[in-house]
């Protein structure tokens, strides 16, 4: 009677999976292993063992590495299965023949090999593909304890490696965006708000200090009593984001320096893990100090403009009222009013070009007497000097009145008449301005006091804190203004002329 082995040479497999079925049906007599009934006990036992494993295992038997593998390895083999079964490993995987040649040499010599995330190029579907695997190789011993083959445990890690690389690339991309962001950013971890990431703009905001790995309280101790730590704690406990606009913050931006006030727009955003637990707080915002200072300056300028508009309107009202009071006719009044308002307008233009901070006295004088220039008959001389807005307006209006009078009755009404406008500034701070006419018709004095006389003899010295004189000399009119540098530089504007 035939033996059990002869009746079923694969009875030792003890498994009925697909790989076991293919092994049963395979013509092993055509391979170096020979028919199954002639296999040594160690080969049968090893084959049975690998078939039971849920992880991919392939056995490389003999010098040529004849391949026997399990169901899990058949999945890994892809389009190469089932032709790989019974083939020689160097021929079955020709694209990695050198790699497997080394495996066989080491394993049959009794050595072991281990690789983690080993990258190889395989042709499992007829096309080259990059794969990554965890590989462990160790010898299969025969009955005499000598290596007869090599066991290979093959776990493909391609999906994990690709995902990790994709995540790493995404993280790097986000990190680059984080680094290059025009706003300040920081990531705070844990309930103690420890710096995990900061970008250059955040570092710029707080100064050159060590931040990473330190808590906010440790790294920025000046914030302790400014309410920011309480805001962070509120976000961590409630999970509600907090936004602030133009929030003042006091920072020690350089060692040994006093606290510096900045203004920031910012948001504290809670970050949750997969279970919904808050683990981090993302800080993002902008240093808007310059914007706030522009807005404050603009607000001041608007207030100043409102003040100046009121004063200008008051001046125009005074000009109109007093001109009408002394006018001989409507036509005279209309022309006088127009000329005087134009004088104010020219002074305004000079001050506007200087942002109403101050005005160059030479520019203001040139503007005031421009309507009266006749060839080279008006000479202007004086040192470079800047005067305040109100002084500039008052002097311009006074020069307009003097020029108008000179053109009608004085030196500029005659063909040879001249006018000299000169100012000086003494070391003591005394300021003197002189208007001197020569070569005009004989000067006639009068008791009648018009708007021009009242302006230069009464209003001007009162507004500039100085004295004025008007002399009707035989050579021509001479006007003198004496004040001090402080009064003409920054004297508050009056409410009228």
C-alpha positions as CSV (number, residue, x, y, z in Angstrom):
1,X,0.0,0.0,0.0
2,X,1.2,3.6,-0.7
3,X,2.5,5.7,2.2
4,X,0.6,8.8,3.4
5,X,3.3,11.0,1.8
6,X,2.9,9.2,-1.5
7,X,-0.9,9.5,-1.3
8,X,-0.8,13.2,-0.5
9,X,2.7,14.7,-0.7
10,X,1.4,18.1,0.4
11,X,-0.5,16.9,3.5
12,X,2.1,18.7,5.6
13,X,0.9,22.1,4.4
14,X,-2.0,22.2,6.8
15,X,-3.6,25.2,5.0
16,X,-6.1,25.6,2.3
17,X,-5.5,29.2,1.1
18,X,-4.8,30.3,-2.4
19,X,-1.0,30.0,-2.0
20,X,-1.4,26.5,-0.6
21,X,-3.5,25.5,-3.6
22,X,-1.0,26.9,-6.0
23,X,1.8,25.1,-4.2
24,X,-0.1,21.8,-4.4
25,X,-0.7,22.3,-8.2
26,X,2.8,23.5,-9.0
27,X,5.2,21.2,-10.9
28,X,8.0,21.2,-8.4
29,X,9.8,18.4,-10.2
30,X,10.8,21.0,-12.8
31,X,12.6,23.1,-10.2
32,X,15.9,22.5,-8.2
33,X,13.7,21.5,-5.2
34,X,12.4,18.4,-7.0
35,X,9.0,16.6,-6.3
36,X,7.4,17.4,-2.9
37,X,7.6,13.8,-1.7
38,X,11.5,14.2,-1.8
39,X,11.6,17.5,0.1
40,X,13.6,17.3,3.4
41,X,11.6,17.7,6.6
42,X,13.1,21.2,7.2
43,X,11.7,22.5,3.9
44,X,8.3,21.0,4.5
45,X,8.1,22.5,8.0
46,X,9.3,25.9,6.9
47,X,6.8,25.9,4.0
48,X,4.0,25.0,6.4
49,X,5.1,27.7,8.9
50,X,5.2,30.6,6.4
51,X,1.7,29.6,5.1
52,X,0.3,30.2,8.6
53,X,1.7,33.7,8.9
54,X,-0.6,36.8,8.3
55,X,2.5,38.9,7.3
56,X,4.1,38.6,3.9
57,X,6.9,35.9,4.0
58,X,8.9,34.4,1.2
59,X,11.3,31.6,1.5
60,X,14.4,31.5,-0.8
61,X,15.5,27.9,-0.9
62,X,19.0,26.7,-1.9
63,X,21.8,28.5,-3.6
64,X,19.5,29.7,-6.4
65,X,16.8,31.0,-4.0
66,X,13.8,29.2,-5.3
67,X,10.7,31.2,-4.0
68,X,7.9,29.8,-1.9
69,X,5.6,32.3,-0.3
70,X,2.3,32.8,1.4
71,X,-1.0,34.6,0.6
72,X,0.1,37.9,2.1
73,X,3.3,37.9,-0.1
74,X,1.2,37.2,-3.2
75,X,-0.6,40.5,-2.6
76,X,2.7,42.3,-2.3
77,X,3.9,40.6,-5.5
78,X,1.1,42.1,-7.5
79,X,1.2,41.3,-11.2
80,X,4.2,39.1,-10.7
81,X,2.1,36.5,-8.9
82,X,1.7,33.5,-9.4
83,X,4.7,33.3,-11.9
84,X,7.0,34.2,-9.0
85,X,6.2,30.9,-7.2
86,X,9.0,28.4,-7.8
87,X,11.1,30.9,-9.7
88,X,14.7,31.8,-8.8
89,X,14.7,35.0,-6.8
90,X,17.4,36.7,-9.0
91,X,15.4,35.9,-12.1
92,X,11.9,36.6,-10.5
93,X,13.0,40.1,-9.4
94,X,15.6,41.0,-12.1
95,X,15.4,44.7,-11.3
96,X,16.8,44.1,-7.8
97,X,19.0,41.1,-8.6
98,X,22.1,42.6,-7.0
99,X,20.2,43.4,-3.8
100,X,18.9,39.8,-3.6
101,X,22.2,38.4,-4.5
102,X,23.7,40.0,-1.4
103,X,20.7,38.7,0.7
104,X,21.4,35.1,-0.5
105,X,25.1,35.4,0.3
106,X,24.6,36.8,3.8
107,X,21.7,34.4,4.6
108,X,23.3,31.2,3.4
109,X,26.4,32.2,5.4
110,X,24.3,32.2,8.5
111,X,23.9,36.0,8.8
112,X,20.9,38.2,9.2
113,X,19.9,41.5,7.5
114,X,17.3,44.1,8.5
115,X,16.1,47.2,6.6
116,X,13.6,49.9,7.6
117,X,11.8,51.8,4.9
118,X,14.2,50.4,2.3
119,X,13.5,52.1,-1.1
120,X,13.5,49.9,-4.2
121,X,12.2,50.2,-7.7
122,X,10.0,47.2,-8.6
123,X,8.1,46.2,-11.8
124,X,5.1,44.6,-10.2
125,X,2.7,45.8,-12.8
126,X,5.0,46.0,-15.8
127,X,6.0,49.6,-15.0
128,X,8.7,50.8,-12.6
129,X,7.4,52.0,-9.3
130,X,9.1,53.3,-6.2
131,X,8.3,51.3,-3.1
132,X,9.4,51.3,0.5
133,X,9.6,48.2,2.7
134,X,10.6,46.9,6.1
135,X,12.8,43.8,5.3
136,X,14.1,41.2,7.7
137,X,16.2,38.3,6.4
138,X,17.4,35.3,8.4
139,X,18.6,31.8,7.5
140,X,16.5,28.6,7.4
141,X,18.5,25.7,9.0
142,X,18.4,22.1,7.8
143,X,18.5,19.0,10.0
144,X,22.2,19.4,10.6
145,X,21.8,23.1,11.7
146,X,23.3,24.5,8.5
147,X,21.7,27.3,6.4
148,X,19.7,25.8,3.6
149,X,17.6,28.8,2.6
150,X,16.6,32.3,3.7
151,X,13.4,33.5,5.2
152,X,12.3,37.1,4.1
153,X,9.7,38.9,6.0
154,X,8.5,41.7,3.7
155,X,6.2,44.5,5.0
156,X,5.5,47.2,2.5
157,X,5.6,50.7,4.0
158,X,5.1,52.7,0.8
159,X,1.7,54.2,1.8
160,X,3.0,55.3,5.2
161,X,6.3,56.7,3.8
162,X,4.6,58.6,1.0
163,X,2.0,60.0,3.5
164,X,4.8,61.0,5.9
165,X,6.8,62.6,3.1
166,X,3.6,64.4,1.9
167,X,2.9,65.6,5.4
168,X,6.5,66.6,5.8
169,X,6.4,68.6,2.5
170,X,3.1,70.1,3.5
171,X,4.6,71.0,6.9
172,X,7.6,72.5,5.2
173,X,5.4,74.5,2.8
174,X,3.3,75.7,5.7
175,X,6.5,76.4,7.7
176,X,7.9,78.5,4.8
177,X,4.6,80.4,4.6
178,X,4.8,80.8,8.4
179,X,8.3,82.2,8.1
180,X,7.6,84.5,5.1
181,X,4.2,85.8,6.4
182,X,4.1,89.6,6.6
183,X,2.2,89.3,9.9
184,X,3.6,88.1,13.2
185,X,2.8,84.5,14.1
186,X,3.5,82.1,17.0
187,X,2.3,78.7,18.1
188,X,1.9,78.2,21.9
189,X,1.7,74.7,23.4
190,X,0.1,73.5,26.6
191,X,-1.7,75.1,29.4
192,X,1.5,77.0,30.3
193,X,1.6,78.6,26.8
194,X,5.1,77.5,25.8
195,X,6.5,78.8,22.5
196,X,6.8,76.0,19.9
197,X,7.1,78.2,16.8
198,X,7.7,81.9,16.1
199,X,8.2,83.6,12.8
200,X,10.6,86.5,12.1
201,X,7.9,89.1,12.3
202,X,7.0,87.9,15.8
203,X,10.7,88.0,16.8
204,X,10.9,91.5,15.3
205,X,7.9,92.6,17.4
206,X,9.3,91.5,20.8
207,X,13.0,92.0,20.1
208,X,15.9,89.7,20.0
209,X,15.0,87.3,22.8
210,X,15.1,83.6,23.3
211,X,11.5,82.3,22.9
212,X,11.4,78.7,21.7
213,X,10.9,76.2,24.5
214,X,10.0,79.0,27.0
215,X,6.6,80.0,28.4
216,X,5.2,83.4,27.5
217,X,5.6,84.4,31.2
218,X,9.3,83.4,31.2
219,X,10.2,84.9,27.8
220,X,8.1,88.1,28.0
221,X,7.8,88.9,31.7
222,X,6.6,92.4,31.1
223,X,3.3,91.0,29.8
224,X,2.3,89.5,33.2
225,X,0.4,92.5,34.4
226,X,-0.9,93.7,31.0
227,X,-3.8,91.2,30.8
228,X,-2.4,89.1,27.9
229,X,-1.8,86.0,30.0
230,X,-5.4,86.1,31.2
231,X,-6.6,86.3,27.7
232,X,-4.5,83.2,26.7
233,X,-5.8,81.3,29.6
234,X,-9.4,82.2,28.7
235,X,-8.9,80.9,25.2
236,X,-7.4,77.7,26.5
237,X,-10.2,77.1,29.0
238,X,-13.2,78.2,26.9
239,X,-12.1,77.3,23.4
240,X,-13.3,80.7,22.2
241,X,-11.0,82.8,20.0
242,X,-10.2,86.3,21.1
243,X,-9.6,89.2,18.7
244,X,-8.3,92.7,19.5
245,X,-7.8,95.8,17.4
246,X,-5.1,98.5,18.0
247,X,-4.4,97.0,21.4
248,X,-1.6,98.8,23.3
249,X,1.2,96.6,24.5
250,X,4.3,97.6,26.5
251,X,7.5,95.7,25.4
252,X,11.1,95.5,26.5
253,X,12.4,95.3,22.9
254,X,16.1,95.7,23.7
255,X,18.0,94.9,26.8
256,X,18.2,97.7,29.4
257,X,15.8,99.9,27.4
258,X,12.6,101.3,28.8
259,X,9.3,99.8,28.0
260,X,8.2,100.8,24.5
261,X,4.5,101.1,23.6
262,X,3.3,99.4,20.4
263,X,-0.2,98.9,19.0
264,X,-1.2,95.5,17.7
265,X,-4.2,93.8,15.9
266,X,-4.2,90.1,16.9
267,X,-6.2,87.0,17.3
268,X,-5.7,84.1,19.8
269,X,-7.1,81.0,18.0
270,X,-7.5,77.6,19.9
271,X,-6.1,74.5,18.2
272,X,-7.7,71.1,18.9
273,X,-6.4,67.6,18.4
274,X,-8.4,64.7,16.8
275,X,-10.3,64.1,20.1
276,X,-11.3,67.8,20.3
277,X,-9.0,68.7,23.2
278,X,-7.3,72.1,23.0
279,X,-3.6,71.6,22.8
280,X,-2.3,74.8,21.3
281,X,-3.0,78.5,20.8
282,X,-2.2,80.1,17.4
283,X,-1.2,83.7,17.7
284,X,-1.4,85.9,14.6
285,X,-1.5,89.6,14.1
286,X,0.0,92.8,12.9
287,X,2.0,95.6,14.4
288,X,-0.2,98.6,13.6
289,X,1.8,101.2,15.6
290,X,2.5,103.3,12.5
291,X,-1.1,103.2,11.4
292,X,-2.4,104.3,14.9
293,X,0.2,107.1,15.0
294,X,-1.0,108.2,11.4
295,X,-4.6,108.1,12.5
296,X,-3.8,110.1,15.7
297,X,-1.8,112.6,13.7
298,X,-4.6,112.9,11.2
299,X,-7.0,113.4,14.0
300,X,-4.8,116.2,15.3
301,X,-4.5,117.7,11.9
302,X,-8.2,117.7,11.4
303,X,-8.7,119.4,14.7
304,X,-6.0,121.9,13.8
305,X,-7.6,122.4,10.4
306,X,-11.0,123.0,12.1
307,X,-9.3,125.6,14.4
308,X,-7.6,127.3,11.5
309,X,-10.7,127.4,9.3
310,X,-12.6,129.0,12.2
311,X,-9.8,131.6,12.6
312,X,-9.6,132.2,8.9
313,X,-13.4,132.7,8.7
314,X,-13.1,135.1,11.7
315,X,-10.3,137.0,9.9
316,X,-12.4,137.2,6.7
317,X,-15.4,138.4,8.7
318,X,-13.3,141.1,10.3
319,X,-11.8,142.1,6.9
320,X,-15.3,142.4,5.4
321,X,-16.8,144.2,8.3
322,X,-14.0,146.8,8.7
323,X,-13.6,147.3,4.9
324,X,-17.3,148.0,4.6
325,X,-17.2,150.4,7.5
326,X,-14.6,152.6,5.8
327,X,-15.6,152.1,2.1
328,X,-16.6,155.1,0.0
329,X,-18.6,153.0,-2.5
330,X,-19.8,149.4,-3.1
331,X,-17.2,149.1,-5.9
332,X,-14.3,150.2,-3.6
333,X,-15.5,147.8,-0.9
334,X,-15.8,144.9,-3.3
335,X,-12.3,145.4,-4.7
336,X,-10.8,145.9,-1.3
337,X,-12.5,142.8,0.1
338,X,-11.4,140.7,-2.9
339,X,-7.8,141.9,-2.7
340,X,-7.5,141.2,1.0
341,X,-9.1,137.8,0.8
342,X,-6.7,137.0,-2.0
343,X,-3.8,138.1,0.2
344,X,-5.0,135.6,2.9
345,X,-5.3,132.9,0.2
346,X,-1.7,133.4,-1.0
347,X,-0.5,133.1,2.6
348,X,-2.6,130.0,3.0
349,X,-1.0,128.5,0.0
350,X,2.5,129.0,1.4
351,X,1.5,127.5,4.7
352,X,-0.2,124.5,3.0
353,X,3.0,123.7,1.2
354,X,4.7,123.6,4.6
355,X,2.0,121.5,6.2
356,X,1.0,124.4,8.4
357,X,3.9,123.7,10.6
358,X,5.8,126.9,9.9
359,X,6.7,129.0,6.9
360,X,9.9,130.4,5.4
361,X,9.6,134.2,5.9
362,X,11.2,135.0,2.5
363,X,8.5,132.8,0.8
364,X,5.8,134.5,2.7
365,X,7.1,138.0,1.9
366,X,7.4,137.1,-1.8
367,X,3.9,135.8,-1.9
368,X,2.5,138.9,-0.1
369,X,4.1,141.5,-2.3
370,X,3.8,139.6,-5.6
371,X,0.8,141.6,-6.8
372,X,2.7,144.9,-6.4
373,X,6.0,144.0,-8.2
374,X,6.9,146.5,-10.8
375,X,10.1,145.6,-12.5
376,X,12.9,145.7,-9.8
377,X,11.4,148.4,-7.7
378,X,10.9,146.2,-4.6
379,X,14.0,145.0,-2.8
380,X,13.8,142.2,-0.3
381,X,16.6,141.3,2.1
382,X,16.8,139.3,5.3
383,X,18.3,136.1,6.9
384,X,16.7,132.7,6.5
385,X,14.0,132.5,9.2
386,X,10.9,130.4,9.8
387,X,7.9,131.9,11.4
388,X,4.8,130.3,12.9
389,X,1.5,130.0,10.9
390,X,-0.3,132.9,12.7
391,X,2.7,135.3,12.5
392,X,3.0,134.4,8.8
393,X,-0.6,135.2,8.1
394,X,-0.5,138.5,10.1
395,X,2.7,139.7,8.5
396,X,1.4,138.8,5.0
397,X,-1.8,140.8,5.5
398,X,0.1,143.8,6.9
399,X,2.4,143.7,3.8
400,X,-0.6,143.6,1.6
401,X,-2.0,146.7,3.2
402,X,1.3,148.5,2.9
403,X,1.7,147.4,-0.8
404,X,-1.8,148.5,-1.6
405,X,-1.2,152.0,-0.1
406,X,2.2,152.3,-1.8
407,X,0.6,151.5,-5.2
408,X,-2.2,154.0,-4.8
409,X,-0.5,156.9,-3.0
410,X,3.1,156.0,-2.2
411,X,6.3,155.1,-3.8
412,X,4.9,152.6,-6.2
413,X,2.5,155.2,-7.7
414,X,5.5,157.1,-9.0
415,X,7.7,156.0,-11.9
416,X,11.0,156.2,-9.8
417,X,9.7,155.1,-6.5
418,X,11.1,152.1,-4.7
419,X,10.3,149.9,-1.7
420,X,12.8,148.1,0.6
421,X,11.6,145.2,2.8
422,X,14.2,144.1,5.3
423,X,14.2,142.0,8.4
424,X,16.9,141.3,11.0
425,X,17.2,138.9,14.0
426,X,19.5,140.1,16.8
427,X,21.5,137.7,19.0
428,X,19.2,138.7,21.9
429,X,16.3,137.2,19.9
430,X,14.8,140.5,18.9
431,X,13.1,140.5,15.5
432,X,12.7,143.6,13.4
433,X,10.9,144.1,10.1
434,X,11.1,147.3,8.1
435,X,9.1,148.6,5.1
436,X,10.7,151.7,3.7
437,X,9.5,153.7,0.7
438,X,11.5,156.2,-1.3
439,X,11.1,158.3,-4.4
440,X,7.3,158.6,-4.3
441,X,5.1,161.7,-4.2
442,X,5.1,164.0,-1.2
443,X,3.6,162.2,1.8
444,X,0.5,163.7,3.3
445,X,-0.5,162.8,6.8
446,X,-4.2,162.4,7.8
447,X,-6.2,162.0,10.9
448,X,-8.4,159.4,9.2
449,X,-7.7,155.9,10.4
450,X,-8.7,153.2,7.9
451,X,-8.6,149.4,8.1
452,X,-5.0,149.2,7.0
453,X,-3.8,151.6,9.6
454,X,-5.7,149.9,12.4
455,X,-4.4,146.5,11.2
456,X,-0.7,147.5,11.3
457,X,-0.8,149.8,14.3
458,X,-3.2,148.1,16.6
459,X,-4.0,144.5,15.6
460,X,-0.5,143.4,14.5
461,X,1.4,144.4,17.6
462,X,-1.3,142.9,19.8
463,X,-1.2,139.5,18.0
464,X,2.6,139.3,17.7
465,X,3.4,140.6,21.2
466,X,5.5,143.5,19.9
467,X,5.4,147.1,18.8
468,X,4.8,148.9,15.4
469,X,5.4,152.4,14.1
470,X,4.3,154.1,10.9
471,X,6.2,157.2,9.9
472,X,5.2,159.6,7.2
473,X,8.6,161.0,6.2
474,X,9.3,163.3,3.4
475,X,11.2,160.6,1.5
476,X,8.3,158.2,1.9
477,X,6.4,156.0,4.4
478,X,8.4,153.8,6.8
479,X,6.8,151.0,8.8
480,X,8.6,149.1,11.5
481,X,7.6,145.9,13.4
482,X,9.6,144.9,16.5
483,X,8.9,141.6,18.3
484,X,10.9,138.6,19.6
485,X,11.7,135.2,18.0
486,X,9.4,133.3,20.4
487,X,6.4,135.3,19.6
488,X,6.7,135.0,15.8
489,X,7.7,131.3,15.9
490,X,4.9,129.7,17.9
491,X,2.2,132.1,19.0
492,X,-1.3,130.7,19.3
493,X,-3.7,132.1,16.6
494,X,-6.1,134.8,17.6
495,X,-9.7,134.8,16.8
496,X,-9.6,137.7,14.3
497,X,-7.6,140.4,12.7
